Amino acid sequence: MPTSCAFCEILLETREAYPVLEDATSLAFLDHRPLFPGHCLLVPREHYATLGDLPPDLVPPLFLSARLLARAVEDAMNAEGTFVALNNRVSQSVAHLHVHVVPRRKGDGLRGFFWPRQPYVSLEAMREVQANIQTAVSRLRSEEAP
């Protein structure tokens, strides 16, 4: 674990945090600068910078914990729902994979994503992006196949 990583320091208990969920593969704690009270961060216990770095066998337990945490935050905060998200590199304030779980209520001021949405310039452009992503998915699946 890198000692310069704030989340690794939390995992090593050398930095204060307020844990809300712990299991063998992950830890969730309150965000110290929440969008709303109850905003939590879920991190794997090992240091992985992005979702792409997370080993395939750790994906299911991490996202089962994210599911549990989303349900718990909604219940505990008497929220109408939750926003569950993660950043990979861009806008990732700590370079340790983390899932945000934020309680939501209608009229809370968050507007979908935090950036403007733009339509595709044409159906052809949309289909080109679709084909490019499908090709990348096929390539990555073949690279990960045993």
Buried (B, 14 or more C-beta within 10 A) or exposed (E): EEEEBBBBBBBEEEEEBEEBBEEEBBBBBBBEEBBBEBBBBBBBBBBBBBEEEBEEEBEEBBBEBBEBBBEBBBEEBEBEBBBBEBBEEEEBEBBBBBBBBBBBEEEBEEEEEEEEEEEEEEEEEEEEEEEEEEEEEEEEEEEEEE
